[in-house]
Amino acid sequence: MALFVLQRLLQSIAVLFAVSIAIFLAVYSVGNPADLLVPPDATQAERAAMIARLGLDRPVWAQYLTFLGNALQGDLGTSFVHGRPALSLILSRMPATFELVFWALAIASAIGIPIGLWIGLNDGTRTARAAMTGSILGYSIPSFWKGMVLILIFAVWLQWLPAAGRGETVSLLGIPLSFLTLDGLRHMTLPVVNLAIPNIALMIRLTAAGAAEAVHQDYVRFARAKGVRPKRIVRRHVLRNILIPIVTVLGVEFGSLIAFSTITETVFAWPGMGRLLITSIYQLDRPVVVAYVMLVTFIFVAVNLLVDFTYAALDPRVKLVENMG
Amino acid sequence: MTDNSPVLDMRGLRTVFHDAAGAWPAVDGIDLTVHRGEVLGLVGESGSGKSVAGFSILGLIDPPGEITDGQVTFRGQDLRRLDEEGLRRLRGAELAMIFQDPLTTLNPVLTIGEQMVEAITEHADVAPAEARRRAAESLEKVGITSPRARLDQYPHEFSGGMRQRVAIATALLNNPALIIADEPTTALDVTIQGQIIAEMQRLQAESGAALIWISHDLGVVAELADRIAVMYAGRIVETGSTDEVLDRPRHPYTKGLLESVPGDAPPGQGLRQVPGAAPPLSARPVGCPFHPRCDRATEICRREEPARDADPSGRSWLCHHPLDDGAAA
C-alpha cells in the first residue's frame, strides 16, 4: 500500500515534468508576447529593456530552467499582464469554477443515476428505449449553442434569470461562494444547467447500460431466489456493482470540467478559471497559461489517484498493488 | 396436511419462450411430484428444459419466457395463483434453489455475511446479530471452518467448491421444505463434486427436505435420487423409481443415456452415445420429438406424438415402441 502510493507519486511527478516541457515549448511557439505587451509608441530602447526585464531575450532552454527552478520552489511565474503571481491569479478564480462544476455533477448524478437505473431495469420497453435515444441529444448538442438558447429563453424572453456574472457571493472560510445567496443562486442556475445537461445524459446512459447488464447476472437471480425484495436487490446488488464505472467517469468528468468549462464560462461571463485561460492565451500571457496547464495536470493526477482509492473501497477484488512490471 | 401428501405436485406445466416468430415451449406440459424427504432426479441433455422447469417452480421466469399453463401445488398452495410478493415470501424460505455456477451466484461486491443474513432478514424480523449467528451455524454445517471470520470475506476469497458450499448453506438457512438444485456440481472438479454430493445427501437426510436434483449426469443422479424423471424436448419421456429406470429403461432415450455413462463402457472401446443432438426450441420435429435420433423409430413415430403409458408401479413413459420390461437389465 505504502509502496503503491510512493509509486503513484513518482509517476505523477514524471507526468508533471513531461507536461511542463511540452507546454513550455508550445507556448513559446505561439507568438512573441512582447508584440502585445510593449506599447506601440515605445522606443527601441524601451522595448529592449522590457523584453530583458521579462527575460524574453534569453534562449528557450534558459527560460525553461529558470521556470523549473522557480516552480520547484512553488513559484509558477508572474503574469505579464496582471503583474501578480500566476498561480494565485488562477487560484483566485478557482472557487467560481469549482462551484459550477460541483453543482453540475451533483445534479447530473442526482438526476441521471435514478433515471438510468429505471431505464436499465425496464430494459427493452418502449419508454426505456425512447429515453435512451433522447439522452443522446443531451450530450450531442454543442455547449455554446445550448448556452445561448438557455440565455435566449430564460434571460431574454422570460427574463427569469440573469445571463451573466456570478452575482452576490458570500465568503465561507475565505472562499467566495455564490450558492449561499439568492442572487448568486439565480446567477448560477443557467451555467450549472448548461454544464449539467450533457453529464445527466452521460450518467443516464452509463447507469442504464450497467443496470441492464447487472439484472441478468446470476447473483441477481440468486438474490431473487433467496426472496430478497426488489428494492433491496436494486439498491444493494445492482447499484453496488455499477458504482465502479460511475465513479470513474465522475472523476474524469470532474477533472475535465474544472479544466475546460471554458465555453460555458465564456458564454455566461462566469469569472472562473476557464475564462482566465482564454484571455491569457489571447494576450500571450505565457506564465498564466503555463501555470494553468500545470495546475490542471496536477488536478487530473490527483483525481485519478482518488478514483483508484475509491475503487478499492467499492470493489473488494481490487487491491492497490504496486506494479512490478 | 398428512405426511403422504406431496410437498410439490406439478400438473401440466408449460413454459414458453416468445420471439418474433411465435411462442416456443421449453417445458411442454410436465407432471412432477415430490414427497417429503424424497430426492427426485430430473435428468436431460442441455436444452431439454430441465432448468427452465426448476425455475418455473419458483416463478423465476422472465420475459420473453412465460409460464402459460399448469398447476404448481406446493404444500397445498397453488403457486401460479400467487402474486410476485407472495412468491417472494416463499422463495428462499420454504422453497430454496441452488444454482449451477458458484462463481457467478454470489454477488462479488458484498460480503458472504451480508448475502446470507439478507436471506434471513428479508423473511423474518430477526436481529442482525442473531441472523449472523444462524449464518455462521449454517456455514459450519456445510463444512466451512472458522465460519464467523468467513462471514466477513468476499466471494473471491473462496474457491469454487467453497462458494457452492456457501450457496448451499444459504439455501438451507430457513429450513426449506423443498430444495431445487440446478446442476450444482457441474461446474466443479470431480473430487469436489463427490464431496458436495455427499454433503447434500447428508444435509437433506437430516432436514427431511424434499430435493429436486437437476442434472445431465445420470451417474450423479443414480447415486442420489429415489426417483428419476428423464426429460427430452420439454417433456418427461420416462419416470419411475431410480432402480427400475436404471435397470429396466422403457424409453430408448433413457437407454441411450445409460449407455453413454462412461463408467459402464469396456476399456479401449469407444464411448456409446445418443446420436445427434437435442432439437432446438424452434425446430422440434413432428410426431415423437426423439424419432430422428431413435433406432426404433417407425412411421407412426414420425406422424403422431406418443401418449403416456404407465404400469401399476407408477412408472410411465412416452414411446410408441417402448423397450421390453427387463430388456436392458
Interface residues (C-beta under 8 A of the other chain):
Chain A: Q217 D218 Y219 R221 F222 A223 R224 A225 K226 G227 V228 R229 R232 R236 H237 R240 N241 L314 D315 P316 R317
Chain B: L58 L60 R88 R89 L90 R91 G92 A93 A96 M97 F99 D101 T104 T105 L106 N107 P108 V109 L110 T111 E114 Q115 E118 A119 E122 H123 Y154 H156 A167 T170
